[in-house]
Amino acid sequence: MADKCDLCLLGLIILSSLLTGTSGVEVFISSGENVSLSCNKALSDCNSTTWTYYDSDSGIVKLIDRGIKNKDTERHERLSLESDCSLNIKNVTGEDYGLYICSKQYVNGEQQGPVADVFLHVLHVSVSPSSSSSSSSSQTEISPGRSVTLSCWLYSYAAYSCDYLVSWGYELLWVNQAGVDLKTDSRYQILSSSDPDQDRCIIISLTTTLLNEDDNREWRCQLTLRNQLETSVRYTVKYSAQVLCDDDVVYMWHYVLN
């Protein structure tokens, strides 16, 4: 019953948006960055502003209710309102993708401006060294000569199908520091795919064997639209302390995400 109520409420919100003649705004951002989602209307205060979030997993969640932040949500510490009622999200994660709706802006009983729909898409990269079972650590024991895989995902709101994004010209690429597509370098194995049944819609992975000279080497995953850069995630390999272990040199390898 709760799911049906959520869907009905979402339908009413979207219908309100259609009746006021508004269309959604698409925002592409990389995980780890900060983003500001516009509410389309500057008011003297935000006491009547409500920001609602929706995705297929969480359902409908009120993040801001009449200017007051909902502290029952996991992300509340990363949220804030600007003076123009825009919603700020700090340190964006892959779980932040979805539909954000700014509504119920009233002054003296009259609605000020249309409902604002913002579709947030998040670009995220994870690391899977073959020498470690953990892919979430920012520092992993690894040595040159071993394989590492960087997986780059575009998390997209379910209403936007993979076919839609691909047909419009969205594409993921792995490039080097000079911006050269790594598909042209036989050292790298690049695999790309899309899955219409998953929120991680477009996926591209880079697999390579680390070399001694990879210290400070940079790789970037780029999201482009018809060859124009939308956003990117950068990884920089850094070898730090060398430790002797069973007569082998073990390098502490970590990556820097920007």
GROMACS elastic network, one bead per residue, 0.5 to 0.9 nm:
[ bonds ]
;  ai    aj funct       b0    kb
    1     4     6  0.51253   500
    1     5     6  0.62718   500
    1     6     6  0.86600   500
    2     5     6  0.50567   500
    2     6     6  0.61655   500
    2     7     6  0.86509   500
    3     6     6  0.50736   500
    3     7     6  0.62446   500
    3     8     6  0.86427   500
    3    59     6  0.75663   500
    4     7     6  0.51023   500
    4     8     6  0.61548   500
    4     9     6  0.85956   500
    5     8     6  0.50374   500
    5     9     6  0.61092   500
    5    10     6  0.85318   500
    6     9     6  0.51116   500
    6    10     6  0.61116   500
    6    11     6  0.85247   500
    6    59     6  0.66693   500
    6    60     6  0.60072   500
    7    10     6  0.50279   500
    7    11     6  0.60517   500
    7    12     6  0.86237   500
    7    59     6  0.80274   500
    7    60     6  0.81308   500
    8    11     6  0.50135   500
    8    12     6  0.62533   500
    8    13     6  0.86931   500
    9    12     6  0.51241   500
    9    13     6  0.62677   500
    9    14     6  0.87103   500
    9    60     6  0.82613   500
   10    13     6  0.50889   500
   10    14     6  0.62025   500
   10    15     6  0.84745   500
   10    54     6  0.80048   500
   10    59     6  0.89900   500
   10    60     6  0.72817   500
   11    14     6  0.51903   500
   11    15     6  0.59466   500
   11    16     6  0.84702   500
   12    16     6  0.60530   500
   12    17     6  0.85990   500
   13    16     6  0.51403   500
   13    17     6  0.64063   500
   13    18     6  0.88673   500
   13   101     6  0.80441   500
   13   103     6  0.82492   500
   13   115     6  0.83179   500
   14    18     6  0.63203   500
   14    19     6  0.87290   500
   14   101     6  0.87613   500
   14   115     6  0.87592   500
   14   117     6  0.82555   500
   15    18     6  0.50159   500
   15    19     6  0.61710   500
   15    20     6  0.86592   500
   16    19     6  0.51546   500
   16    20     6  0.62999   500
   16    21     6  0.87542   500
   16   114     6  0.87064   500
   16   115     6  0.72665   500
   17    20     6  0.53244   500
   17    21     6  0.64655   500
   17    22     6  0.55980   500
   17    23     6  0.72882   500
   17    24     6  0.87530   500
   17   114     6  0.70407   500
   17   115     6  0.54036   500
   17   116     6  0.73197   500
   17   117     6  0.75839   500
   18    21     6  0.51654   500
   18    22     6  0.59599   500
   18    23     6  0.73189   500
   18   115     6  0.89384   500
   19    22     6  0.77555   500
   20   113     6  0.88166   500
   20   114     6  0.58582   500
   20   115     6  0.73259   500
   21   114     6  0.77566   500
   22   114     6  0.66808   500
   22   115     6  0.70221   500
   22   116     6  0.71816   500
   22   117     6  0.79887   500
   23   116     6  0.77784   500
   23   117     6  0.68692   500
   23   118     6  0.88857   500
   24   116     6  0.69588   500
   24   118     6  0.54345   500
   24   119     6  0.66115   500
   25   116     6  0.80118   500
   25   117     6  0.62324   500
   25   119     6  0.60033   500
   25   120     6  0.84491   500
   26   117     6  0.87189   500
   26   118     6  0.59393   500
   26   120     6  0.61399   500
   26   121     6  0.74443   500
   27    35     6  0.88788   500
   27    37     6  0.81545   500
   27   118     6  0.70443   500
   27   119     6  0.61021   500
   27   121     6  0.60834   500
   27   122     6  0.84603   500
   28   119     6  0.85328   500
   28   120     6  0.61343   500
   28   122     6  0.59381   500
   28   123     6  0.74003   500
   28   223     6  0.87232   500
   28   230     6  0.66825   500
   28   231     6  0.65417   500
   29    32     6  0.88584   500
   29    33     6  0.71016   500
   29    34     6  0.82184   500
   29    35     6  0.72698   500
   29    92     6  0.79427   500
   29   120     6  0.75877   500
   29   121     6  0.64174   500
   29   122     6  0.51310   500
   29   123     6  0.61528   500
   29   230     6  0.81024   500
   29   231     6  0.60275   500
   29   232     6  0.79786   500
   30    33     6  0.59506   500
   30    34     6  0.86746   500
   30    92     6  0.72800   500
   30    93     6  0.81102   500
   30    94     6  0.85041   500
   30   121     6  0.84742   500
   30   122     6  0.54638   500
   30   124     6  0.61385   500
   30   125     6  0.89556   500
   30   231     6  0.64043   500
   30   232     6  0.62946   500
   30   233     6  0.61601   500
   30   258     6  0.84555   500
   31    34     6  0.84089   500
   31    91     6  0.68364   500
   31    94     6  0.61666   500
   31    96     6  0.89048   500
   31   122     6  0.62272   500
   31   123     6  0.59784   500
   31   124     6  0.53738   500
   31   125     6  0.80849   500
   31   233     6  0.78453   500
   31   257     6  0.89715   500
   31   258     6  0.86883   500
   32    90     6  0.78402   500
   32    92     6  0.50183   500
   32    93     6  0.62739   500
   32   124     6  0.86604   500
   32   257     6  0.78005   500
   32   258     6  0.72877   500
   33    89     6  0.86553   500
   33    90     6  0.67427   500
   33    92     6  0.55191   500
   33    93     6  0.84025   500
   33   258     6  0.78324   500
   34    88     6  0.73022   500
   34    89     6  0.57111   500
   34    91     6  0.52777   500
   34    92     6  0.59884   500
   35    87     6  0.82218   500
   35    88     6  0.58064   500
   35    89     6  0.53808   500
   35    90     6  0.66327   500
   35    91     6  0.82501   500
   35    92     6  0.73755   500
   36    82     6  0.84769   500
   36    86     6  0.62592   500
   36    87     6  0.55328   500
   36    89     6  0.63967   500
   36    90     6  0.87631   500
   37    86     6  0.53735   500
   37    87     6  0.50269   500
   37    88     6  0.63836   500
   37    89     6  0.81484   500
   37   100     6  0.82284   500
   37   118     6  0.69555   500
   37   120     6  0.87090   500
   38    41     6  0.80194   500
   38    84     6  0.81946   500
   38    85     6  0.74388   500
   38    87     6  0.66398   500
   38    88     6  0.89013   500
   38   102     6  0.83317   500
   38   116     6  0.76180   500
   38   118     6  0.79074   500
   39    42     6  0.79046   500
   39    49     6  0.88755   500
   39    51     6  0.87530   500
   39    84     6  0.75597   500
   39    85     6  0.60491   500
   39    86     6  0.50957   500
   39    87     6  0.75119   500
   39   101     6  0.82532   500
   39   102     6  0.56333   500
   39   103     6  0.80639   500
   39   114     6  0.89180   500
   39   115     6  0.77723   500
   39   116     6  0.55742   500
   39   117     6  0.82864   500
   39   118     6  0.87302   500
   40    84     6  0.84209   500
   40    85     6  0.85267   500
   40    86     6  0.79528   500
   40   102     6  0.85796   500
   40   113     6  0.72402   500
   40   114     6  0.76103   500
   40   115     6  0.80797   500
   40   116     6  0.63738   500
   41    84     6  0.67414   500
   41    85     6  0.75369   500
   41    86     6  0.86244   500
   41   105     6  0.85925   500
   41   112     6  0.72508   500
   41   113     6  0.60966   500
   41   114     6  0.82278   500
   42    45     6  0.82541   500
   42    46     6  0.87975   500
   42    83     6  0.76815   500
   42    85     6  0.67746   500
   42    86     6  0.86969   500
   43    46     6  0.66419   500
   43    83     6  0.79098   500
   43    84     6  0.60381   500
   43    85     6  0.74076   500
   43   105     6  0.85534   500
   43   107     6  0.87350   500
   43   112     6  0.82398   500
   44    83     6  0.79686   500
   44    84     6  0.78636   500
   45    48     6  0.79638   500
   45    49     6  0.86924   500
   45    67     6  0.85143   500
   45    83     6  0.69515   500
   45    84     6  0.76072   500
   45    85     6  0.76553   500
   46    49     6  0.51762   500
   46    50     6  0.85372   500
   46    66     6  0.72080   500
   46    67     6  0.52198   500
   46    68     6  0.88679   500
   46    81     6  0.80528   500
   46    82     6  0.87318   500
   46    83     6  0.74002   500
   46    84     6  0.74805   500
   46    85     6  0.56047   500
   46   105     6  0.77773   500
   47    50     6  0.85894   500
   47    65     6  0.85803   500
   47    66     6  0.51049   500
   47    68     6  0.75322   500
   47   105     6  0.82763   500
   47   106     6  0.88578   500
   48    65     6  0.78942   500
   48    67     6  0.59206   500
   48   103     6  0.86927   500
   48   104     6  0.62607   500
   48   105     6  0.50645   500
   48   106     6  0.58070   500
   48   107     6  0.77729   500
   49    64     6  0.73186   500
   49    65     6  0.67045   500
   49    67     6  0.52393   500
   49    68     6  0.85893   500
   49    85     6  0.70488   500
   49   102     6  0.70017   500
   49   103     6  0.62637   500
   49   104     6  0.56367   500
   49   106     6  0.77599   500
   50    62     6  0.74320   500
   50    63     6  0.76003   500
   50    64     6  0.50625   500
   50    66     6  0.50603   500
   50    67     6  0.64013   500
   50    68     6  0.83166   500
   50   101     6  0.80306   500
   50   102     6  0.57286   500
   50   103     6  0.54160   500
   50   104     6  0.59683   500
   50   105     6  0.73771   500
   51    61     6  0.88225   500
   51    62     6  0.61906   500
   51    63     6  0.55704   500
   51    65     6  0.66457   500
   51    66     6  0.84138   500
   51    67     6  0.86160   500
   51    87     6  0.76754   500
   51   100     6  0.67767   500
   51   101     6  0.55499   500
   51   103     6  0.65249   500
   51   104     6  0.87961   500
   52    60     6  0.68970   500
   52    61     6  0.57539   500
   52    63     6  0.56264   500
   52    64     6  0.69232   500
   52    65     6  0.82031   500
   52    99     6  0.82052   500
   52   100     6  0.56920   500
   52   101     6  0.50801   500
   52   102     6  0.65187   500
   52   103     6  0.80001   500
   53    58     6  0.85840   500
   53    59     6  0.79264   500
   53    60     6  0.57394   500
   53    61     6  0.51203   500
   53    62     6  0.62003   500
   53    63     6  0.66882   500
   53    98     6  0.70975   500
   53    99     6  0.57583   500
   53   101     6  0.64106   500
   54    57     6  0.83945   500
   54    58     6  0.66551   500
   54    59     6  0.52766   500
   54    61     6  0.63437   500
   54    62     6  0.88368   500
   54    98     6  0.59805   500
   54    99     6  0.51639   500
   54   100     6  0.65340   500
   54   101     6  0.83177   500
   54   157     6  0.89056   500
   55    58     6  0.55769   500
   55    59     6  0.54117   500
   55    60     6  0.71397   500
   55    97     6  0.77429   500
   55    98     6  0.51284   500
   55    99     6  0.64269   500
   55   157     6  0.67097   500
   55   158     6  0.73300   500
   56    59     6  0.56881   500
   56    60     6  0.88435   500
   56    98     6  0.83807   500
   56   157     6  0.81476   500
   56   158     6  0.69264   500
   56   199     6  0.88171   500
   58    61     6  0.72380   500
   61    73     6  0.81162   500
   62    65     6  0.63393   500
   62    69     6  0.86042   500
   62    70     6  0.68385   500
   62    73     6  0.86302   500
   63    68     6  0.84566   500
   63    69     6  0.60255   500
   63    70     6  0.52587   500
   63    71     6  0.81752   500
   63    72     6  0.88417   500
   63    73     6  0.72571   500
   63    75     6  0.87456   500
   63    76     6  0.73710   500
   63    79     6  0.82471   500
   64    67     6  0.58192   500
   64    68     6  0.53677   500
   64    70     6  0.57315   500
   64    79     6  0.89769   500
   64    80     6  0.88458   500
   64    81     6  0.85776   500
   64    87     6  0.88225   500
   65    68     6  0.51878   500
   65    69     6  0.64000   500
   65    70     6  0.69114   500
   66    69     6  0.84750   500
   66   104     6  0.78698   500
   66   105     6  0.83617   500
   67    81     6  0.80369   500
   67    85     6  0.84031   500
   68    71     6  0.89982   500
   69    72     6  0.89317   500
   69    76     6  0.70038   500
   69    79     6  0.79106   500
   69    80     6  0.77138   500
   69    81     6  0.87140   500
   70    73     6  0.63514   500
   70    76     6  0.66293   500
   71    74     6  0.77628   500
   71    75     6  0.83560   500
   71    76     6  0.54844   500
   71    77     6  0.78662   500
   72    75     6  0.87152   500
   72    76     6  0.73668   500
   73    76     6  0.54816   500
   73    77     6  0.87629   500
   74    77     6  0.77033   500
   74    78     6  0.89231   500
   75    78     6  0.54897   500
   75    79     6  0.67231   500
   75    89     6  0.85948   500
   75    96     6  0.86873   500
   76    79     6  0.52085   500
   76    80     6  0.80948   500
   77    80     6  0.80399   500
   77    90     6  0.86344   500
   78    88     6  0.78219   500
   78    89     6  0.55576   500
   78    91     6  0.71738   500
   78    92     6  0.84621   500
   79    87     6  0.69885   500
   79    88     6  0.55629   500
   79    90     6  0.65942   500
   80    86     6  0.84379   500
   80    87     6  0.60209   500
   80    88     6  0.51529   500
   80    89     6  0.69095   500
   80    90     6  0.85720   500
   81    84     6  0.78291   500
   81    85     6  0.54350   500
   81    86     6  0.56978   500
   81    88     6  0.60060   500
   82    85     6  0.50447   500
   82    86     6  0.51453   500
   82    87     6  0.64763   500
   82    88     6  0.69883   500
   83    86     6  0.73492   500
   85   102     6  0.87806   500
   86   102     6  0.85475   500
   87   102     6  0.87171   500
   89    92     6  0.63425   500
   89    96     6  0.87597   500
   90    93     6  0.89769   500
   92    95     6  0.81339   500
   92    96     6  0.63445   500
   92    97     6  0.87300   500
   92   122     6  0.78972   500
   93    96     6  0.54736   500
   93    97     6  0.78969   500
   93   122     6  0.73941   500
   93   123     6  0.88281   500
   93   124     6  0.77029   500
   94    97     6  0.62638   500
   94   121     6  0.86285   500
   94   122     6  0.57852   500
   94   123     6  0.71647   500
   94   124     6  0.60977   500
   94   153     6  0.88358   500
   94   154     6  0.85227   500
   94   155     6  0.65241   500
   95    98     6  0.83360   500
   95   122     6  0.82854   500
   95   155     6  0.81486   500
   96   120     6  0.76157   500
   96   121     6  0.82701   500
   96   122     6  0.73520   500
   96   155     6  0.88891   500
   97   100     6  0.89733   500
   97   119     6  0.76700   500
   97   120     6  0.50470   500
   97   121     6  0.51757   500
   97   122     6  0.56722   500
   97   155     6  0.62228   500
   97   156     6  0.62354   500
   97   157     6  0.64031   500
   97   199     6  0.89903   500
   98   118     6  0.83276   500
   98   119     6  0.58402   500
   98   120     6  0.53359   500
   98   121     6  0.68510   500
   98   122     6  0.89001   500
   98   155     6  0.84590   500
   98   156     6  0.67061   500
   98   158     6  0.77353   500
   99   117     6  0.69475   500
   99   118     6  0.58076   500
   99   120     6  0.62962   500
   99   157     6  0.65796   500
  100   116     6  0.81274   500
  100   117     6  0.59003   500
  100   118     6  0.50322   500
  100   119     6  0.63092   500
  100   120     6  0.73973   500
  101   115     6  0.70845   500
  101   116     6  0.56180   500
  101   118     6  0.62452   500
  101   119     6  0.87241   500
  102   105     6  0.81501   500
  102   114     6  0.89220   500
  102   115     6  0.58333   500
  102   116     6  0.50043   500
  102   117     6  0.65885   500
  102   118     6  0.82774   500
  103   114     6  0.76527   500
  103   116     6  0.66531   500
  103   117     6  0.87976   500
  104   111     6  0.68256   500
  104   112     6  0.82924   500
  104   115     6  0.76040   500
  105   110     6  0.82036   500
  105   111     6  0.55297   500
  105   112     6  0.55354   500
  105   113     6  0.74514   500
  105   114     6  0.85837   500
  105   115     6  0.83628   500
  106   109     6  0.56299   500
  106   110     6  0.51321   500
  106   112     6  0.55258   500
  106   113     6  0.87942   500
  107   110     6  0.53418   500
  107   111     6  0.64680   500
  107   112     6  0.66672   500
  108   111     6  0.84901   500
  111   114     6  0.77802   500
  113   116     6  0.87881   500
  119   156     6  0.82310   500
  119   157     6  0.67916   500
  120   155     6  0.87187   500
  120   156     6  0.72328   500
  120   157     6  0.72084   500
  121   154     6  0.68467   500
  121   155     6  0.56045   500
  121   157     6  0.67898   500
  122   153     6  0.81279   500
  122   154     6  0.57482   500
  122   155     6  0.50934   500
  122   156     6  0.68363   500
  123   152     6  0.71377   500
  123   153     6  0.57786   500
  123   155     6  0.62946   500
  123   156     6  0.89105   500
  123   221     6  0.87084   500
  123   222     6  0.87470   500
  123   223     6  0.78112   500
  123   231     6  0.76794   500
  123   232     6  0.73033   500
  123   233     6  0.73065   500
  124   151     6  0.82497   500
  124   152     6  0.57224   500
  124   153     6  0.52991   500
  124   154     6  0.64445   500
  124   155     6  0.75936   500
  124   221     6  0.89725   500
  124   232     6  0.89942   500
  124   233     6  0.72391   500
  125   150     6  0.66170   500
  125   151     6  0.54325   500
  125   153     6  0.62182   500
  125   154     6  0.88957   500
  125   221     6  0.80197   500
  125   233     6  0.72350   500
  125   234     6  0.89532   500
  125   235     6  0.88568   500
  125   257     6  0.88687   500
  126   135     6  0.65736   500
  126   136     6  0.69677   500
  126   149     6  0.83887   500
  126   150     6  0.58583   500
  126   151     6  0.53565   500
  126   152     6  0.66912   500
  126   153     6  0.84466   500
  127   134     6  0.86740   500
  127   135     6  0.52099   500
  127   136     6  0.70252   500
  127   137     6  0.83987   500
  127   138     6  0.86514   500
  127   148     6  0.73450   500
  127   149     6  0.59310   500
  127   151     6  0.64565   500
  127   255     6  0.89896   500
  128   131     6  0.85281   500
  128   132     6  0.74889   500
  128   133     6  0.77808   500
  128   134     6  0.72040   500
  128   136     6  0.82578   500
  128   147     6  0.89744   500
  128   148     6  0.59927   500
  128   149     6  0.51506   500
  128   150     6  0.64249   500
  128   151     6  0.78874   500
  129   132     6  0.56401   500
  129   133     6  0.77178   500
  129   134     6  0.79936   500
  129   135     6  0.70661   500
  129   140     6  0.78688   500
  129   141     6  0.89496   500
  129   142     6  0.74861   500
  129   146     6  0.80380   500
  129   147     6  0.64010   500
  129   149     6  0.61208   500
  129   150     6  0.84509   500
  130   133     6  0.75132   500
  130   142     6  0.85884   500
  130   146     6  0.71028   500
  130   147     6  0.58012   500
  130   148     6  0.59257   500
  130   149     6  0.78445   500
  131   140     6  0.85480   500
  131   141     6  0.75357   500
  131   142     6  0.63203   500
  131   143     6  0.86980   500
  131   146     6  0.73703   500
  131   147     6  0.79212   500
  131   148     6  0.83489   500
  132   135     6  0.74875   500
  132   140     6  0.71963   500
  132   141     6  0.74929   500
  132   142     6  0.79612   500
  134   137     6  0.64137   500
  134   140     6  0.82128   500
  135   138     6  0.83567   500
  135   140     6  0.86873   500
  136   139     6  0.88551   500
  137   140     6  0.65377   500
  137   254     6  0.86279   500
  138   253     6  0.86464   500
  138   254     6  0.56996   500
  138   255     6  0.62395   500
  138   256     6  0.79157   500
  139   252     6  0.68994   500
  139   253     6  0.59070   500
  139   255     6  0.70897   500
  140   251     6  0.87434   500
  140   252     6  0.61705   500
  140   253     6  0.55755   500
  140   254     6  0.61886   500
  141   250     6  0.67865   500
  141   251     6  0.61436   500
  141   253     6  0.60187   500
  141   254     6  0.84447   500
  142   145     6  0.89471   500
  142   146     6  0.71396   500
  142   147     6  0.89981   500
  142   250     6  0.64388   500
  142   251     6  0.56365   500
  142   252     6  0.62017   500
  142   253     6  0.59521   500
  143   146     6  0.60936   500
  143   210     6  0.74210   500
  143   211     6  0.84313   500
  143   212     6  0.85297   500
  143   239     6  0.88944   500
  143   249     6  0.75329   500
  143   250     6  0.55924   500
  143   251     6  0.51006   500
  143   252     6  0.76294   500
  143   253     6  0.75731   500
  144   147     6  0.82799   500
  144   209     6  0.72527   500
  144   212     6  0.56793   500
  144   213     6  0.89208   500
  144   214     6  0.84149   500
  144   250     6  0.87643   500
  144   251     6  0.78045   500
  145   209     6  0.56720   500
  145   210     6  0.53744   500
  145   211     6  0.60430   500
  145   212     6  0.82230   500
  146   208     6  0.83371   500
  146   209     6  0.53272   500
  146   210     6  0.58689   500
  146   211     6  0.83932   500
  147   207     6  0.68876   500
  147   208     6  0.55647   500
  147   210     6  0.62394   500
  148   206     6  0.81784   500
  148   207     6  0.56852   500
  148   208     6  0.57611   500
  148   209     6  0.63238   500
  148   210     6  0.71422   500
  149   205     6  0.66875   500
  149   206     6  0.54804   500
  149   208     6  0.66966   500
  149   209     6  0.89443   500
  150   204     6  0.84691   500
  150   205     6  0.55260   500
  150   206     6  0.51137   500
  150   207     6  0.64741   500
  150   208     6  0.89223   500
  151   203     6  0.71067   500
  151   204     6  0.60032   500
  151   206     6  0.64502   500
  151   207     6  0.86299   500
  152   172     6  0.80718   500
  152   174     6  0.87829   500
  152   202     6  0.83324   500
  152   203     6  0.57242   500
  152   204     6  0.52706   500
  152   205     6  0.59044   500
  152   206     6  0.82879   500
  152   221     6  0.66295   500
  152   233     6  0.85584   500
  153   172     6  0.85927   500
  153   200     6  0.57458   500
  153   201     6  0.71637   500
  153   202     6  0.59089   500
  153   204     6  0.66944   500
  153   205     6  0.85670   500
  154   172     6  0.83995   500
  154   199     6  0.81505   500
  154   200     6  0.54885   500
  154   201     6  0.58479   500
  154   202     6  0.53630   500
  154   203     6  0.65728   500
  154   223     6  0.83522   500
  155   198     6  0.87538   500
  155   199     6  0.54898   500
  155   201     6  0.60196   500
  155   202     6  0.76904   500
  156   159     6  0.82667   500
  156   160     6  0.67318   500
  156   161     6  0.82500   500
  156   162     6  0.85747   500
  156   198     6  0.89491   500
  156   199     6  0.56246   500
  156   200     6  0.64501   500
  156   201     6  0.62420   500
  156   202     6  0.86497   500
  157   160     6  0.57916   500
  157   161     6  0.82593   500
  157   199     6  0.66929   500
  157   201     6  0.89896   500
  158   161     6  0.65107   500
  158   196     6  0.87789   500
  158   197     6  0.86771   500
  158   198     6  0.81136   500
  158   199     6  0.62331   500
  158   201     6  0.88561   500
  160   163     6  0.82768   500
  160   164     6  0.63491   500
  160   165     6  0.70462   500
  161   164     6  0.51530   500
  161   165     6  0.65682   500
  161   166     6  0.87466   500
  161   195     6  0.89988   500
  161   196     6  0.60689   500
  161   197     6  0.86897   500
  161   201     6  0.76497   500
  162   165     6  0.51863   500
  162   166     6  0.60778   500
  162   167     6  0.83475   500
  162   194     6  0.64387   500
  162   195     6  0.68222   500
  162   196     6  0.53538   500
  162   197     6  0.88441   500
  162   201     6  0.56216   500
  162   202     6  0.68846   500
  163   166     6  0.52191   500
  163   167     6  0.58196   500
  163   168     6  0.84508   500
  163   194     6  0.85276   500
  163   196     6  0.74848   500
  164   167     6  0.52080   500
  164   168     6  0.61978   500
  164   169     6  0.88126   500
  164   170     6  0.89922   500
  165   168     6  0.52969   500
  165   169     6  0.65845   500
  165   170     6  0.55287   500
  165   171     6  0.83205   500
  165   201     6  0.88121   500
  165   202     6  0.86785   500
  166   169     6  0.51702   500
  166   170     6  0.51855   500
  166   171     6  0.68297   500
  166   194     6  0.88822   500
  166   202     6  0.85251   500
  167   170     6  0.74579   500
  168   225     6  0.75555   500
  168   226     6  0.78798   500
  169   224     6  0.78087   500
  169   225     6  0.52661   500
  169   226     6  0.50772   500
  169   227     6  0.81646   500
  170   223     6  0.68897   500
  170   224     6  0.55929   500
  170   226     6  0.65958   500
  170   227     6  0.84211   500
  171   202     6  0.79879   500
  171   222     6  0.80506   500
  171   223     6  0.57179   500
  171   224     6  0.53287   500
  171   225     6  0.64824   500
  171   226     6  0.79284   500
  171   227     6  0.82213   500
  172   192     6  0.81180   500
  172   202     6  0.74616   500
  172   203     6  0.75241   500
  172   204     6  0.65053   500
  172   221     6  0.67833   500
  172   222     6  0.55626   500
  172   224     6  0.64649   500
  173   181     6  0.67525   500
  173   182     6  0.80081   500
  173   183     6  0.85627   500
  173   192     6  0.89670   500
  173   204     6  0.72935   500
  173   220     6  0.80059   500
  173   221     6  0.55830   500
  173   222     6  0.51556   500
  173   223     6  0.66488   500
  173   224     6  0.78756   500
  174   179     6  0.86943   500
  174   180     6  0.83486   500
  174   181     6  0.59903   500
  174   182     6  0.57656   500
  174   183     6  0.76764   500
  174   190     6  0.79277   500
  174   204     6  0.79291   500
  174   205     6  0.81805   500
  174   206     6  0.72078   500
  174   219     6  0.68868   500
  174   220     6  0.56086   500
  174   222     6  0.63561   500
  175   178     6  0.75741   500
  175   179     6  0.51410   500
  175   180     6  0.51076   500
  175   182     6  0.51778   500
  175   183     6  0.83065   500
  175   218     6  0.88328   500
  175   219     6  0.59800   500
  175   220     6  0.53261   500
  175   221     6  0.65191   500
  175   222     6  0.74488   500
  176   179     6  0.52000   500
  176   180     6  0.55370   500
  176   181     6  0.68809   500
  176   182     6  0.65955   500
  176   217     6  0.83767   500
  176   218     6  0.62646   500
  176   220     6  0.62738   500
  177   180     6  0.74898   500
  177   217     6  0.78433   500
  177   218     6  0.57232   500
  177   219     6  0.64434   500
  177   220     6  0.74730   500
  179   182     6  0.87781   500
  179   220     6  0.82423   500
  180   183     6  0.86477   500
  180   184     6  0.79783   500
  181   184     6  0.61132   500
  181   185     6  0.79825   500
  182   185     6  0.52448   500
  182   186     6  0.81509   500
  182   187     6  0.85149   500
  182   188     6  0.66367   500
  182   189     6  0.85795   500
  182   190     6  0.76892   500
  182   206     6  0.87179   500
  183   186     6  0.72419   500
  183   187     6  0.89843   500
  183   188     6  0.69798   500
  183   189     6  0.74828   500
  183   190     6  0.62632   500
  184   187     6  0.89412   500
  184   188     6  0.85246   500
  185   188     6  0.60332   500
  185   189     6  0.86170   500
  186   189     6  0.72128   500
  187   207     6  0.87750   500
  187   208     6  0.64967   500
  187   209     6  0.79036   500
  188   206     6  0.64908   500
  188   207     6  0.58395   500
  188   208     6  0.51113   500
  188   209     6  0.81707   500
  189   205     6  0.79441   500
  189   206     6  0.57539   500
  189   207     6  0.51160   500
  189   208     6  0.64765   500
  190   204     6  0.69755   500
  190   205     6  0.56761   500
  190   207     6  0.66486   500
  191   203     6  0.81941   500
  191   204     6  0.55637   500
  191   205     6  0.53133   500
  191   206     6  0.68536   500
  191   207     6  0.85937   500
  192   202     6  0.75840   500
  192   203     6  0.55747   500
  192   205     6  0.64275   500
  193   201     6  0.84251   500
  193   202     6  0.60883   500
  193   203     6  0.53414   500
  193   204     6  0.64795   500
  194   198     6  0.85964   500
  194   200     6  0.80748   500
  194   201     6  0.54144   500
  194   203     6  0.59603   500
  194   204     6  0.87033   500
  195   198     6  0.55585   500
  195   199     6  0.80722   500
  195   200     6  0.73005   500
  195   201     6  0.53615   500
  195   202     6  0.68176   500
  195   203     6  0.82264   500
  196   199     6  0.77718   500
  196   200     6  0.86316   500
  196   201     6  0.62420   500
  196   202     6  0.87827   500
  197   200     6  0.87140   500
  197   201     6  0.79187   500
  198   201     6  0.58591   500
  199   202     6  0.88100   500
  200   203     6  0.69640   500
  204   221     6  0.84869   500
  210   213     6  0.83185   500
  210   214     6  0.64469   500
  211   214     6  0.53148   500
  211   215     6  0.81241   500
  212   215     6  0.66004   500
  212   239     6  0.87634   500
  213   216     6  0.82108   500
  213   217     6  0.78642   500
  214   218     6  0.84129   500
  214   237     6  0.65811   500
  214   238     6  0.77360   500
  214   239     6  0.83007   500
  215   218     6  0.89192   500
  215   236     6  0.82480   500
  215   237     6  0.55868   500
  215   239     6  0.54675   500
  215   240     6  0.87563   500
  215   253     6  0.88242   500
  216   236     6  0.57864   500
  216   237     6  0.50278   500
  216   239     6  0.76118   500
  217   235     6  0.82849   500
  217   236     6  0.55381   500
  217   237     6  0.53845   500
  217   238     6  0.74914   500
  218   234     6  0.68775   500
  218   235     6  0.55961   500
  218   237     6  0.64227   500
  219   233     6  0.85294   500
  219   234     6  0.58788   500
  219   235     6  0.52761   500
  219   236     6  0.64088   500
  219   237     6  0.83997   500
  220   232     6  0.65966   500
  220   233     6  0.55787   500
  220   235     6  0.61165   500
  220   236     6  0.86091   500
  221   231     6  0.86780   500
  221   232     6  0.54814   500
  221   233     6  0.52537   500
  221   234     6  0.64594   500
  221   235     6  0.83867   500
  222   229     6  0.69071   500
  222   230     6  0.76124   500
  222   231     6  0.61267   500
  222   233     6  0.66258   500
  222   234     6  0.85989   500
  223   227     6  0.89276   500
  223   228     6  0.84217   500
  223   229     6  0.61031   500
  223   230     6  0.55421   500
  223   231     6  0.54762   500
  223   232     6  0.59569   500
  223   233     6  0.88659   500
  224   227     6  0.53391   500
  224   228     6  0.50883   500
  224   230     6  0.52760   500
  224   231     6  0.73326   500
  224   232     6  0.87170   500
  225   228     6  0.51009   500
  225   229     6  0.64981   500
  225   230     6  0.66388   500
  226   229     6  0.84913   500
  229   232     6  0.77371   500
  232   258     6  0.84450   500
  233   257     6  0.67368   500
  233   258     6  0.59324   500
  234   256     6  0.74039   500
  234   257     6  0.54888   500
  234   258     6  0.52618   500
  235   255     6  0.57394   500
  235   256     6  0.53072   500
  235   257     6  0.51488   500
  235   258     6  0.71072   500
  236   254     6  0.80835   500
  236   255     6  0.51835   500
  236   256     6  0.51052   500
  236   257     6  0.71553   500
  236   258     6  0.89385   500
  237   253     6  0.68846   500
  237   254     6  0.61021   500
  237   256     6  0.70368   500
  238   252     6  0.83019   500
  238   253     6  0.58325   500
  238   254     6  0.56938   500
  238   255     6  0.63452   500
  238   256     6  0.80765   500
  239   242     6  0.80607   500
  239   251     6  0.61866   500
  239   252     6  0.58739   500
  239   254     6  0.69186   500
  240   251     6  0.67240   500
  240   252     6  0.55174   500
  240   253     6  0.65027   500
  240   254     6  0.80001   500
  241   250     6  0.86149   500
  241   251     6  0.64223   500
  241   252     6  0.59669   500
  241   253     6  0.87072   500
  242   249     6  0.63174   500
  242   250     6  0.58910   500
  242   252     6  0.67048   500
  243   248     6  0.82467   500
  243   249     6  0.57990   500
  243   250     6  0.53551   500
  243   251     6  0.66489   500
  243   252     6  0.81014   500
  244   247     6  0.60153   500
  244   248     6  0.57730   500
  244   250     6  0.63988   500
  245   248     6  0.52862   500
  245   249     6  0.63490   500
  245   250     6  0.67475   500
  246   249     6  0.83180   500
